[in-house]
């Protein structure tokens, strides 16, 4: 999960150079995210982690913080046992 967090943090630094986000910091509540930014964040998650963000995944809680994104990506990329 640390690698996922590092990639997300690097992405955020590209947009918000003056701010170093804590893992649990809410990017929406802090006023850093708007609807266009959320779309860019989702596109980065899909591209960087080779996954598809489905309609049912489009919940703010999945993208609210670095920690939330890391949990989401981990859950989407873990292969269930027996497959």
PDB file of N, CA, C and O in Angstrom:
ATOM      1  N   UNK A   1       0.808  -1.197   0.000  1.00  0.00           N
ATOM      2  CA  UNK A   1       0.000   0.000   0.000  1.00  0.00           C
ATOM      3  C   UNK A   1       0.857   1.270   0.000  1.00  0.00           C
ATOM      4  O   UNK A   1       0.403   2.329  -0.433  1.00  0.00           O
ATOM      5  N   UNK A   2       2.076   1.161   0.480  1.00  0.00           N
ATOM      6  CA  UNK A   2       2.944   2.336   0.512  1.00  0.00           C
ATOM      7  C   UNK A   2       3.264   2.841  -0.892  1.00  0.00           C
ATOM      8  O   UNK A   2       3.370   4.048  -1.109  1.00  0.00           O
ATOM      9  N   UNK A   3       3.417   1.928  -1.838  1.00  0.00           N
ATOM     10  CA  UNK A   3       3.688   2.327  -3.223  1.00  0.00           C
ATOM     11  C   UNK A   3       2.491   3.075  -3.813  1.00  0.00           C
ATOM     12  O   UNK A   3       2.660   4.054  -4.540  1.00  0.00           O
ATOM     13  N   UNK A   4       1.300   2.613  -3.498  1.00  0.00           N
ATOM     14  CA  UNK A   4       0.086   3.278  -3.975  1.00  0.00           C
ATOM     15  C   UNK A   4       0.023   4.695  -3.390  1.00  0.00           C
ATOM     16  O   UNK A   4      -0.230   5.663  -4.107  1.00  0.00           O
ATOM     17  N   UNK A   5       0.254   4.797  -2.095  1.00  0.00           N
ATOM     18  CA  UNK A   5       0.215   6.111  -1.439  1.00  0.00           C
ATOM     19  C   UNK A   5       1.250   7.048  -2.050  1.00  0.00           C
ATOM     20  O   UNK A   5       0.973   8.230  -2.255  1.00  0.00           O
ATOM     21  N   UNK A   6       2.437   6.530  -2.342  1.00  0.00           N
ATOM     22  CA  UNK A   6       3.498   7.363  -2.921  1.00  0.00           C
ATOM     23  C   UNK A   6       3.079   7.907  -4.284  1.00  0.00           C
ATOM     24  O   UNK A   6       3.327   9.074  -4.589  1.00  0.00           O
ATOM     25  N   UNK A   7       2.449   7.072  -5.102  1.00  0.00           N
ATOM     26  CA  UNK A   7       2.007   7.524  -6.428  1.00  0.00           C
ATOM     27  C   UNK A   7       0.898   8.560  -6.324  1.00  0.00           C
ATOM     28  O   UNK A   7       0.890   9.539  -7.070  1.00  0.00           O
ATOM     29  N   UNK A   8      -0.038   8.351  -5.404  1.00  0.00           N
ATOM     30  CA  UNK A   8      -1.131   9.312  -5.210  1.00  0.00           C
ATOM     31  C   UNK A   8      -0.570  10.633  -4.678  1.00  0.00           C
ATOM     32  O   UNK A   8      -0.959  11.709  -5.134  1.00  0.00           O
ATOM     33  N   UNK A   9       0.341  10.543  -3.714  1.00  0.00           N
ATOM     34  CA  UNK A   9       0.954  11.753  -3.151  1.00  0.00           C
ATOM     35  C   UNK A   9       1.703  12.528  -4.238  1.00  0.00           C
ATOM     36  O   UNK A   9       1.623  13.756  -4.288  1.00  0.00           O
ATOM     37  N   UNK A  10       2.419  11.829  -5.095  1.00  0.00           N
ATOM     38  CA  UNK A  10       3.142  12.477  -6.198  1.00  0.00           C
ATOM     39  C   UNK A  10       2.161  13.189  -7.135  1.00  0.00           C
ATOM     40  O   UNK A  10       2.426  14.307  -7.577  1.00  0.00           O
ATOM     41  N   UNK A  11       1.042  12.551  -7.433  1.00  0.00           N
ATOM     42  CA  UNK A  11       0.018  13.162  -8.276  1.00  0.00           C
ATOM     43  C   UNK A  11      -0.511  14.447  -7.627  1.00  0.00           C
ATOM     44  O   UNK A  11      -0.632  15.477  -8.289  1.00  0.00           O
ATOM     45  N   UNK A  12      -0.823  14.377  -6.341  1.00  0.00           N
ATOM     46  CA  UNK A  12      -1.347  15.546  -5.629  1.00  0.00           C
ATOM     47  C   UNK A  12      -0.328  16.685  -5.615  1.00  0.00           C
ATOM     48  O   UNK A  12      -0.695  17.851  -5.763  1.00  0.00           O
ATOM     49  N   UNK A  13       0.940  16.350  -5.438  1.00  0.00           N
ATOM     50  CA  UNK A  13       1.990  17.382  -5.431  1.00  0.00           C
ATOM     51  C   UNK A  13       2.082  18.094  -6.777  1.00  0.00           C
ATOM     52  O   UNK A  13       2.469  19.261  -6.836  1.00  0.00           O
ATOM     53  N   UNK A  14       1.731  17.400  -7.854  1.00  0.00           N
ATOM     54  CA  UNK A  14       1.736  18.025  -9.169  1.00  0.00           C
ATOM     55  C   UNK A  14       0.724  19.153  -9.278  1.00  0.00           C
ATOM     56  O   UNK A  14       0.899  20.075 -10.074  1.00  0.00           O
ATOM     57  N   UNK A  15      -0.328  19.083  -8.482  1.00  0.00           N
ATOM     58  CA  UNK A  15      -1.374  20.104  -8.504  1.00  0.00           C
ATOM     59  C   UNK A  15      -1.263  21.092  -7.347  1.00  0.00           C
ATOM     60  O   UNK A  15      -1.572  22.275  -7.495  1.00  0.00           O
ATOM     61  N   UNK A  16      -0.823  20.599  -6.208  1.00  0.00           N
ATOM     62  CA  UNK A  16      -0.792  21.413  -4.991  1.00  0.00           C
ATOM     63  C   UNK A  16       0.618  21.398  -4.415  1.00  0.00           C
ATOM     64  O   UNK A  16       0.869  20.773  -3.385  1.00  0.00           O
ATOM     65  N   UNK A  17       1.522  22.079  -5.074  1.00  0.00           N
ATOM     66  CA  UNK A  17       2.940  22.053  -4.719  1.00  0.00           C
ATOM     67  C   UNK A  17       3.227  22.562  -3.311  1.00  0.00           C
ATOM     68  O   UNK A  17       4.167  22.096  -2.667  1.00  0.00           O
ATOM     69  N   UNK A  18       2.440  23.500  -2.831  1.00  0.00           N
ATOM     70  CA  UNK A  18       2.686  24.111  -1.529  1.00  0.00           C
ATOM     71  C   UNK A  18       2.131  23.292  -0.374  1.00  0.00           C
ATOM     72  O   UNK A  18       2.384  23.625   0.784  1.00  0.00           O
ATOM     73  N   UNK A  19       1.391  22.242  -0.650  1.00  0.00           N
ATOM     74  CA  UNK A  19       0.718  21.504   0.424  1.00  0.00           C
ATOM     75  C   UNK A  19       1.160  20.044   0.427  1.00  0.00           C
ATOM     76  O   UNK A  19       1.142  19.380  -0.610  1.00  0.00           O
ATOM     77  N   UNK A  20       1.554  19.553   1.586  1.00  0.00           N
ATOM     78  CA  UNK A  20       1.920  18.149   1.748  1.00  0.00           C
ATOM     79  C   UNK A  20       0.774  17.453   2.483  1.00  0.00           C
ATOM     80  O   UNK A  20       0.584  17.650   3.683  1.00  0.00           O
ATOM     81  N   UNK A  21       0.023  16.649   1.760  1.00  0.00           N
ATOM     82  CA  UNK A  21      -1.157  15.984   2.323  1.00  0.00           C
ATOM     83  C   UNK A  21      -0.775  14.854   3.267  1.00  0.00           C
ATOM     84  O   UNK A  21       0.100  14.043   2.962  1.00  0.00           O
ATOM     85  N   UNK A  22      -1.437  14.810   4.412  1.00  0.00           N
ATOM     86  CA  UNK A  22      -1.336  13.660   5.310  1.00  0.00           C
ATOM     87  C   UNK A  22      -2.182  12.538   4.726  1.00  0.00           C
ATOM     88  O   UNK A  22      -3.112  12.795   3.961  1.00  0.00           O
ATOM     89  N   UNK A  23      -1.868  11.305   5.078  1.00  0.00           N
ATOM     90  CA  UNK A  23      -2.576  10.152   4.517  1.00  0.00           C
ATOM     91  C   UNK A  23      -4.086  10.232   4.694  1.00  0.00           C
ATOM     92  O   UNK A  23      -4.836   9.862   3.790  1.00  0.00           O
ATOM     93  N   UNK A  24      -4.536  10.708   5.841  1.00  0.00           N
ATOM     94  CA  UNK A  24      -5.972  10.744   6.147  1.00  0.00           C
ATOM     95  C   UNK A  24      -6.622  12.101   5.863  1.00  0.00           C
ATOM     96  O   UNK A  24      -7.819  12.265   6.101  1.00  0.00           O
ATOM     97  N   UNK A  25      -5.865  13.068   5.363  1.00  0.00           N
ATOM     98  CA  UNK A  25      -6.419  14.400   5.126  1.00  0.00           C
ATOM     99  C   UNK A  25      -7.482  14.365   4.029  1.00  0.00           C
ATOM    100  O   UNK A  25      -7.254  13.811   2.954  1.00  0.00           O
ATOM    101  N   UNK A  26      -8.615  14.946   4.300  1.00  0.00           N
ATOM    102  CA  UNK A  26      -9.748  14.969   3.378  1.00  0.00           C
ATOM    103  C   UNK A  26      -9.539  16.071   2.332  1.00  0.00           C
ATOM    104  O   UNK A  26      -9.616  17.257   2.656  1.00  0.00           O
ATOM    105  N   UNK A  27      -9.277  15.684   1.090  1.00  0.00           N
ATOM    106  CA  UNK A  27      -9.000  16.674   0.040  1.00  0.00           C
ATOM    107  C   UNK A  27     -10.245  17.476  -0.323  1.00  0.00           C
ATOM    108  O   UNK A  27     -10.133  18.586  -0.843  1.00  0.00           O
ATOM    109  N   UNK A  28     -11.420  16.933  -0.059  1.00  0.00           N
ATOM    110  CA  UNK A  28     -12.656  17.653  -0.348  1.00  0.00           C
ATOM    111  C   UNK A  28     -12.938  18.685   0.745  1.00  0.00           C
ATOM    112  O   UNK A  28     -13.229  19.844   0.449  1.00  0.00           O
ATOM    113  N   UNK A  29     -12.852  18.264   1.997  1.00  0.00           N
ATOM    114  CA  UNK A  29     -13.128  19.162   3.117  1.00  0.00           C
ATOM    115  C   UNK A  29     -12.107  20.296   3.191  1.00  0.00           C
ATOM    116  O   UNK A  29     -12.428  21.397   3.637  1.00  0.00           O
ATOM    117  N   UNK A  30     -10.885  20.027   2.756  1.00  0.00           N
ATOM    118  CA  UNK A  30      -9.850  21.067   2.810  1.00  0.00           C
ATOM    119  C   UNK A  30      -9.984  22.074   1.673  1.00  0.00           C
ATOM    120  O   UNK A  30      -9.278  23.083   1.642  1.00  0.00           O
ATOM    121  N   UNK A  31     -10.898  21.795   0.733  1.00  0.00           N
ATOM    122  CA  UNK A  31     -11.155  22.735  -0.353  1.00  0.00           C
ATOM    123  C   UNK A  31     -10.228  22.599  -1.545  1.00  0.00           C
ATOM    124  O   UNK A  31     -10.256  23.441  -2.443  1.00  0.00           O
ATOM    125  N   UNK A  32      -9.404  21.556  -1.576  1.00  0.00           N
ATOM    126  CA  UNK A  32      -8.464  21.386  -2.672  1.00  0.00           C
ATOM    127  C   UNK A  32      -9.088  20.734  -3.901  1.00  0.00           C
ATOM    128  O   UNK A  32      -8.591  20.922  -5.012  1.00  0.00           O
ATOM    129  N   UNK A  33     -10.145  19.986  -3.731  1.00  0.00           N
ATOM    130  CA  UNK A  33     -10.714  19.232  -4.847  1.00  0.00           C
ATOM    131  C   UNK A  33     -11.987  19.887  -5.372  1.00  0.00           C
ATOM    132  O   UNK A  33     -12.828  20.352  -4.603  1.00  0.00           O
ATOM    133  N   UNK A  34     -12.110  19.914  -6.696  1.00  0.00           N
ATOM    134  CA  UNK A  34     -13.359  20.311  -7.342  1.00  0.00           C
ATOM    135  C   UNK A  34     -13.731  19.192  -8.316  1.00  0.00           C
ATOM    136  O   UNK A  34     -13.008  18.201  -8.416  1.00  0.00           O
ATOM    137  N   UNK A  35     -14.824  19.334  -9.019  1.00  0.00           N
ATOM    138  CA  UNK A  35     -15.296  18.244  -9.870  1.00  0.00           C
ATOM    139  C   UNK A  35     -14.315  17.907 -10.989  1.00  0.00           C
ATOM    140  O   UNK A  35     -14.152  16.734 -11.326  1.00  0.00           O
ATOM    141  N   UNK A  36     -13.664  18.902 -11.568  1.00  0.00           N
ATOM    142  CA  UNK A  36     -12.678  18.636 -12.622  1.00  0.00           C
ATOM    143  C   UNK A  36     -11.483  17.876 -12.061  1.00  0.00           C
ATOM    144  O   UNK A  36     -10.984  16.941 -12.688  1.00  0.00           O
ATOM    145  N   UNK A  37     -11.028  18.278 -10.883  1.00  0.00           N
ATOM    146  CA  UNK A  37      -9.903  17.594 -10.254  1.00  0.00           C
ATOM    147  C   UNK A  37     -10.258  16.140  -9.957  1.00  0.00           C
ATOM    148  O   UNK A  37      -9.427  15.252 -10.147  1.00  0.00           O
ATOM    149  N   UNK A  38     -11.472  15.887  -9.498  1.00  0.00           N
ATOM    150  CA  UNK A  38     -11.898  14.516  -9.191  1.00  0.00           C
ATOM    151  C   UNK A  38     -11.824  13.652 -10.449  1.00  0.00           C
ATOM    152  O   UNK A  38     -11.400  12.499 -10.379  1.00  0.00           O
ATOM    153  N   UNK A  39     -12.223  14.183 -11.573  1.00  0.00           N
ATOM    154  CA  UNK A  39     -12.149  13.424 -12.825  1.00  0.00           C
ATOM    155  C   UNK A  39     -10.697  13.113 -13.181  1.00  0.00           C
ATOM    156  O   UNK A  39     -10.397  12.016 -13.654  1.00  0.00           O
ATOM    157  N   UNK A  40      -9.799  14.063 -12.958  1.00  0.00           N
ATOM    158  CA  UNK A  40      -8.376  13.837 -13.222  1.00  0.00           C
ATOM    159  C   UNK A  40      -7.803  12.804 -12.259  1.00  0.00           C
ATOM    160  O   UNK A  40      -6.975  11.980 -12.647  1.00  0.00           O
ATOM    161  N   UNK A  41      -8.237  12.848 -11.023  1.00  0.00           N
ATOM    162  CA  UNK A  41      -7.799  11.879 -10.032  1.00  0.00           C
ATOM    163  C   UNK A  41      -8.254  10.476 -10.396  1.00  0.00           C
ATOM    164  O   UNK A  41      -7.476   9.527 -10.297  1.00  0.00           O
ATOM    165  N   UNK A  42      -9.494  10.333 -10.814  1.00  0.00           N
ATOM    166  CA  UNK A  42     -10.017   9.027 -11.218  1.00  0.00           C
ATOM    167  C   UNK A  42      -9.256   8.510 -12.434  1.00  0.00           C
ATOM    168  O   UNK A  42      -8.904   7.331 -12.486  1.00  0.00           O
ATOM    169  N   UNK A  43      -9.000   9.373 -13.407  1.00  0.00           N
ATOM    170  CA  UNK A  43      -8.244   8.970 -14.601  1.00  0.00           C
ATOM    171  C   UNK A  43      -6.843   8.509 -14.214  1.00  0.00           C
ATOM    172  O   UNK A  43      -6.350   7.528 -14.769  1.00  0.00           O
ATOM    173  N   UNK A  44      -6.193   9.192 -13.277  1.00  0.00           N
ATOM    174  CA  UNK A  44      -4.866   8.790 -12.819  1.00  0.00           C
ATOM    175  C   UNK A  44      -4.920   7.426 -12.146  1.00  0.00           C
ATOM    176  O   UNK A  44      -4.060   6.581 -12.396  1.00  0.00           O
ATOM    177  N   UNK A  45      -5.909   7.202 -11.303  1.00  0.00           N
ATOM    178  CA  UNK A  45      -6.047   5.918 -10.609  1.00  0.00           C
ATOM    179  C   UNK A  45      -6.206   4.790 -11.634  1.00  0.00           C
ATOM    180  O   UNK A  45      -5.566   3.744 -11.519  1.00  0.00           O
ATOM    181  N   UNK A  46      -7.050   5.006 -12.622  1.00  0.00           N
ATOM    182  CA  UNK A  46      -7.250   3.980 -13.654  1.00  0.00           C
ATOM    183  C   UNK A  46      -5.959   3.717 -14.426  1.00  0.00           C
ATOM    184  O   UNK A  46      -5.602   2.565 -14.671  1.00  0.00           O
ATOM    185  N   UNK A  47      -5.268   4.775 -14.803  1.00  0.00           N
ATOM    186  CA  UNK A  47      -4.052   4.654 -15.610  1.00  0.00           C
ATOM    187  C   UNK A  47      -2.901   4.039 -14.808  1.00  0.00           C
ATOM    188  O   UNK A  47      -2.272   3.081 -15.259  1.00  0.00           O
ATOM    189  N   UNK A  48      -2.631   4.577 -13.643  1.00  0.00           N
ATOM    190  CA  UNK A  48      -1.474   4.153 -12.842  1.00  0.00           C
ATOM    191  C   UNK A  48      -1.614   2.738 -12.289  1.00  0.00           C
ATOM    192  O   UNK A  48      -0.622   2.026 -12.142  1.00  0.00           O
ATOM    193  N   UNK A  49      -2.842   2.333 -11.985  1.00  0.00           N
ATOM    194  CA  UNK A  49      -3.038   1.056 -11.319  1.00  0.00           C
ATOM    195  C   UNK A  49      -3.765   0.036 -12.194  1.00  0.00           C
ATOM    196  O   UNK A  49      -4.168  -1.026 -11.722  1.00  0.00           O
ATOM    197  N   UNK A  50      -3.925   0.372 -13.470  1.00  0.00           N
ATOM    198  CA  UNK A  50      -4.514  -0.541 -14.465  1.00  0.00           C
ATOM    199  C   UNK A  50      -5.821  -1.147 -13.972  1.00  0.00           C
ATOM    200  O   UNK A  50      -5.984  -2.367 -13.938  1.00  0.00           O
ATOM    201  N   UNK A  51      -6.734  -0.285 -13.597  1.00  0.00           N
ATOM    202  CA  UNK A  51      -8.045  -0.766 -13.181  1.00  0.00           C
ATOM    203  C   UNK A  51      -9.127   0.150 -13.734  1.00  0.00           C
ATOM    204  O   UNK A  51      -8.852   1.250 -14.213  1.00  0.00           O
ATOM    205  N   UNK A  52     -10.336  -0.320 -13.659  1.00  0.00           N
ATOM    206  CA  UNK A  52     -11.481   0.452 -14.130  1.00  0.00           C
ATOM    207  C   UNK A  52     -12.283   0.890 -12.907  1.00  0.00           C
ATOM    208  O   UNK A  52     -12.635   0.071 -12.058  1.00  0.00           O
ATOM    209  N   UNK A  53     -12.563   2.174 -12.828  1.00  0.00           N
ATOM    210  CA  UNK A  53     -13.420   2.699 -11.771  1.00  0.00           C
ATOM    211  C   UNK A  53     -14.846   2.644 -12.316  1.00  0.00           C
ATOM    212  O   UNK A  53     -15.230   3.430 -13.181  1.00  0.00           O
ATOM    213  N   UNK A  54     -15.616   1.699 -11.789  1.00  0.00           N
ATOM    214  CA  UNK A  54     -16.989   1.493 -12.243  1.00  0.00           C
ATOM    215  C   UNK A  54     -17.919   2.543 -11.634  1.00  0.00           C
ATOM    216  O   UNK A  54     -17.570   3.217 -10.664  1.00  0.00           O
ATOM    217  N   UNK A  55     -19.098   2.663 -12.218  1.00  0.00           N
ATOM    218  CA  UNK A  55     -20.079   3.630 -11.715  1.00  0.00           C
ATOM    219  C   UNK A  55     -20.338   3.457 -10.220  1.00  0.00           C
ATOM    220  O   UNK A  55     -20.460   4.441  -9.490  1.00  0.00           O
ATOM    221  N   UNK A  56     -20.421   2.208  -9.767  1.00  0.00           N
ATOM    222  CA  UNK A  56     -20.709   1.971  -8.349  1.00  0.00           C
ATOM    223  C   UNK A  56     -19.525   2.337  -7.446  1.00  0.00           C
ATOM    224  O   UNK A  56     -19.684   2.434  -6.229  1.00  0.00           O
ATOM    225  N   UNK A  57     -18.349   2.540  -8.031  1.00  0.00           N
ATOM    226  CA  UNK A  57     -17.169   2.950  -7.274  1.00  0.00           C
ATOM    227  C   UNK A  57     -17.080   4.460  -7.099  1.00  0.00           C
ATOM    228  O   UNK A  57     -16.258   4.945  -6.321  1.00  0.00           O
ATOM    229  N   UNK A  58     -17.911   5.201  -7.807  1.00  0.00           N
ATOM    230  CA  UNK A  58     -17.834   6.660  -7.806  1.00  0.00           C
ATOM    231  C   UNK A  58     -18.484   7.255  -6.565  1.00  0.00           C
ATOM    232  O   UNK A  58     -19.514   7.927  -6.634  1.00  0.00           O
ATOM    233  N   UNK A  59     -17.854   6.989  -5.442  1.00  0.00           N
ATOM    234  CA  UNK A  59     -18.294   7.535  -4.160  1.00  0.00           C
ATOM    235  C   UNK A  59     -17.159   8.374  -3.600  1.00  0.00           C
ATOM    236  O   UNK A  59     -15.996   7.979  -3.690  1.00  0.00           O
ATOM    237  N   UNK A  60     -17.479   9.523  -3.025  1.00  0.00           N
ATOM    238  CA  UNK A  60     -16.450  10.399  -2.477  1.00  0.00           C
ATOM    239  C   UNK A  60     -15.566   9.666  -1.473  1.00  0.00           C
ATOM    240  O   UNK A  60     -14.364   9.924  -1.404  1.00  0.00           O
ATOM    241  N   UNK A  61     -16.144   8.762  -0.700  1.00  0.00           N
ATOM    242  CA  UNK A  61     -15.365   8.064   0.320  1.00  0.00           C
ATOM    243  C   UNK A  61     -14.203   7.266  -0.266  1.00  0.00           C
ATOM    244  O   UNK A  61     -13.208   7.040   0.422  1.00  0.00           O
ATOM    245  N   UNK A  62     -14.310   6.835  -1.522  1.00  0.00           N
ATOM    246  CA  UNK A  62     -13.223   6.101  -2.169  1.00  0.00           C
ATOM    247  C   UNK A  62     -12.059   7.002  -2.574  1.00  0.00           C
ATOM    248  O   UNK A  62     -10.957   6.508  -2.809  1.00  0.00           O
ATOM    249  N   UNK A  63     -12.279   8.302  -2.658  1.00  0.00           N
ATOM    250  CA  UNK A  63     -11.278   9.228  -3.178  1.00  0.00           C
ATOM    251  C   UNK A  63     -11.008  10.407  -2.236  1.00  0.00           C
ATOM    252  O   UNK A  63     -10.363  11.381  -2.624  1.00  0.00           O
ATOM    253  N   UNK A  64     -11.493  10.317  -1.024  1.00  0.00           N
ATOM    254  CA  UNK A  64     -11.460  11.418  -0.068  1.00  0.00           C
ATOM    255  C   UNK A  64     -10.046  11.732   0.443  1.00  0.00           C
ATOM    256  O   UNK A  64      -9.749  12.881   0.769  1.00  0.00           O
ATOM    257  N   UNK A  65      -9.184  10.726   0.515  1.00  0.00           N
ATOM    258  CA  UNK A  65      -7.842  10.917   1.068  1.00  0.00           C
ATOM    259  C   UNK A  65      -6.869   9.947   0.406  1.00  0.00           C
ATOM    260  O   UNK A  65      -7.272   9.040  -0.322  1.00  0.00           O
ATOM    261  N   UNK A  66      -5.596  10.154   0.670  1.00  0.00           N
ATOM    262  CA  UNK A  66      -4.581   9.231   0.146  1.00  0.00           C
ATOM    263  C   UNK A  66      -4.842   7.835   0.687  1.00  0.00           C
ATOM    264  O   UNK A  66      -4.769   6.856  -0.056  1.00  0.00           O
ATOM    265  N   UNK A  67      -5.142   7.739   1.961  1.00  0.00           N
ATOM    266  CA  UNK A  67      -5.432   6.445   2.593  1.00  0.00           C
ATOM    267  C   UNK A  67      -6.649   5.782   1.947  1.00  0.00           C
ATOM    268  O   UNK A  67      -6.618   4.585   1.664  1.00  0.00           O
ATOM    269  N   UNK A  68      -7.709   6.537   1.711  1.00  0.00           N
ATOM    270  CA  UNK A  68      -8.923   5.987   1.102  1.00  0.00           C
ATOM    271  C   UNK A  68      -8.650   5.479  -0.304  1.00  0.00           C
ATOM    272  O   UNK A  68      -9.140   4.416  -0.684  1.00  0.00           O
ATOM    273  N   UNK A  69      -7.883   6.217  -1.068  1.00  0.00           N
ATOM    274  CA  UNK A  69      -7.545   5.790  -2.433  1.00  0.00           C
ATOM    275  C   UNK A  69      -6.709   4.521  -2.389  1.00  0.00           C
ATOM    276  O   UNK A  69      -6.928   3.609  -3.186  1.00  0.00           O
ATOM    277  N   UNK A  70      -5.758   4.451  -1.472  1.00  0.00           N
ATOM    278  CA  UNK A  70      -4.925   3.251  -1.350  1.00  0.00           C
ATOM    279  C   UNK A  70      -5.768   2.032  -0.988  1.00  0.00           C
ATOM    280  O   UNK A  70      -5.556   0.948  -1.532  1.00  0.00           O
ATOM    281  N   UNK A  71      -6.719   2.200  -0.075  1.00  0.00           N
ATOM    282  CA  UNK A  71      -7.616   1.079   0.275  1.00  0.00           C
ATOM    283  C   UNK A  71      -8.460   0.671  -0.923  1.00  0.00           C
ATOM    284  O   UNK A  71      -8.647  -0.518  -1.181  1.00  0.00           O
ATOM    285  N   UNK A  72      -8.966   1.653  -1.651  1.00  0.00           N
ATOM    286  CA  UNK A  72      -9.795   1.374  -2.830  1.00  0.00           C
ATOM    287  C   UNK A  72      -8.995   0.612  -3.880  1.00  0.00           C
ATOM    288  O   UNK A  72      -9.456  -0.412  -4.384  1.00  0.00           O
ATOM    289  N   UNK A  73      -7.807   1.097  -4.213  1.00  0.00           N
ATOM    290  CA  UNK A  73      -6.975   0.441  -5.228  1.00  0.00           C
ATOM    291  C   UNK A  73      -6.608  -0.972  -4.780  1.00  0.00           C
ATOM    292  O   UNK A  73      -6.653  -1.910  -5.576  1.00  0.00           O
ATOM    293  N   UNK A  74      -6.252  -1.119  -3.525  1.00  0.00           N
ATOM    294  CA  UNK A  74      -5.902  -2.443  -3.005  1.00  0.00           C
ATOM    295  C   UNK A  74      -7.084  -3.398  -3.135  1.00  0.00           C
ATOM    296  O   UNK A  74      -6.918  -4.538  -3.569  1.00  0.00           O
ATOM    297  N   UNK A  75      -8.257  -2.943  -2.766  1.00  0.00           N
ATOM    298  CA  UNK A  75      -9.459  -3.790  -2.858  1.00  0.00           C
ATOM    299  C   UNK A  75      -9.773  -4.162  -4.305  1.00  0.00           C
ATOM    300  O   UNK A  75     -10.215  -5.279  -4.571  1.00  0.00           O
ATOM    301  N   UNK A  76      -9.550  -3.237  -5.244  1.00  0.00           N
ATOM    302  CA  UNK A  76      -9.852  -3.495  -6.656  1.00  0.00           C
ATOM    303  C   UNK A  76      -8.812  -4.390  -7.317  1.00  0.00           C
ATOM    304  O   UNK A  76      -9.112  -5.039  -8.319  1.00  0.00           O
ATOM    305  N   UNK A  77      -7.592  -4.440  -6.777  1.00  0.00           N
ATOM    306  CA  UNK A  77      -6.534  -5.175  -7.442  1.00  0.00           C
ATOM    307  C   UNK A  77      -6.214  -6.523  -6.788  1.00  0.00           C
ATOM    308  O   UNK A  77      -5.457  -7.315  -7.349  1.00  0.00           O
ATOM    309  N   UNK A  78      -6.778  -6.786  -5.620  1.00  0.00           N
ATOM    310  CA  UNK A  78      -6.538  -8.069  -4.959  1.00  0.00           C
ATOM    311  C   UNK A  78      -7.324  -9.157  -5.695  1.00  0.00           C
ATOM    312  O   UNK A  78      -8.525  -9.024  -5.932  1.00  0.00           O
ATOM    313  N   UNK A  79      -6.632 -10.213  -6.043  1.00  0.00           N
ATOM    314  CA  UNK A  79      -7.285 -11.336  -6.718  1.00  0.00           C
ATOM    315  C   UNK A  79      -7.872 -12.254  -5.652  1.00  0.00           C
ATOM    316  O   UNK A  79      -7.153 -12.715  -4.766  1.00  0.00           O
ATOM    317  N   UNK A  80      -9.178 -12.523  -5.733  1.00  0.00           N
ATOM    318  CA  UNK A  80      -9.811 -13.402  -4.749  1.00  0.00           C
ATOM    319  C   UNK A  80      -9.161 -14.792  -4.737  1.00  0.00           C
ATOM    320  O   UNK A  80      -8.740 -15.289  -5.782  1.00  0.00           O
ATOM    321  N   UNK A  81      -9.082 -15.408  -3.573  1.00  0.00           N
ATOM    322  CA  UNK A  81      -8.506 -16.747  -3.454  1.00  0.00           C
ATOM    323  C   UNK A  81      -9.302 -17.740  -4.290  1.00  0.00           C
ATOM    324  O   UNK A  81     -10.529 -17.666  -4.356  1.00  0.00           O
ATOM    325  N   UNK A  82      -8.596 -18.666  -4.925  1.00  0.00           N
ATOM    326  CA  UNK A  82      -9.252 -19.703  -5.711  1.00  0.00           C
ATOM    327  C   UNK A  82      -9.507 -19.312  -7.156  1.00  0.00           C
ATOM    328  O   UNK A  82     -10.175 -20.053  -7.877  1.00  0.00           O
ATOM    329  N   UNK A  83      -8.991 -18.157  -7.605  1.00  0.00           N
ATOM    330  CA  UNK A  83      -9.195 -17.772  -9.005  1.00  0.00           C
ATOM    331  C   UNK A  83      -7.892 -17.809  -9.749  1.00  0.00           C
ATOM    332  O   UNK A  83      -7.855 -17.517 -10.944  1.00  0.00           O
TER     333      UNK A  83
END
